[in-house]
Amino acid sequence: MTLSDDDGTARPTLGADDLVRQLGHYLPEVRVRATTLAKVGSPQLRVQDAMLALTTARAAVTDGADGVVVIQGTDTLEETAFLLDLLWEHPEPLILTGAMRYADDAGAEGLGNLVASVRVAFDPELRGNGVLAVMNDEVHLAQQVVKRDSTALQAFTSASWGPIARVVEGRLHVAYRRSGPRVPLPDPTPGPVAIPLLIAAYDDDGAAIDAIIALRPRGIVIAGMGSGHVPVPMADAAERAVQAGIPVVFATRTGAGTTTTATYGYPGSEADLLRRGLIGAGWLDPLKARLLLHVLVSTGLGPDQIRAEFASRGY
């Protein structure tokens, strides 16, 4: 982003060559190939845009790249990172980064984020960890990274676990690595996949879910209270959606932590929702749960397979 001469607001103007032009000063030993895929504000990104980035990244690794860095706006960076992480099959790091301040701002940090990202991309310490987000000299797993402030430089965090590594004095310091094997999912089929995301709120009557059922979406995600709780009318409506053949996933709206399975048993609790046929998202937040559900339903998986994938990838 740079400031517009028309009204003084920031607009997407810079291409990949512009962004990497100064890298040689800080990383003279690294050869970078730059490609511009789009110049668009990140709220306008679609799954097909992420798939274009994925195809480009795969081709780069096949051509011998040690790692790949994708630069995008921060509003949807956590979602793109997680979607790509579900599909990325290579040990080479795929990094997402951006900037909280536009490029011609006095305190712009974009170049620093890019330098740190390239360092992480070619460092052998983090091979095999899938897709990573690098912001503010911190390295986050895609399945954990979240944007928790709309304007601050330290906007990104891994709420439940913290960053896996930091870049200090040009060196990568790794705290921990991803556990368990990474099994990529099949690429989603092209085309729209309607999955509404609803937030459970005080005294919700469930009418929104009933209205959505009539639209026959491919799935529904509910951002539940606490560890996965909703008002009873909302639970009743969600059960009707399940009975209509629509997979319904519930996550926690709290911003950290996991949905539970057997802590609370009152009507509308997580145990009650599971009995009604809903699927718990585990540690995945609502945005990530929606993307996982998108990939699963677009590849034709049934309810039992969807439940198994959430059990594997959400806990």
Disulfide bonds with the S-S distance in Angstrom:
none
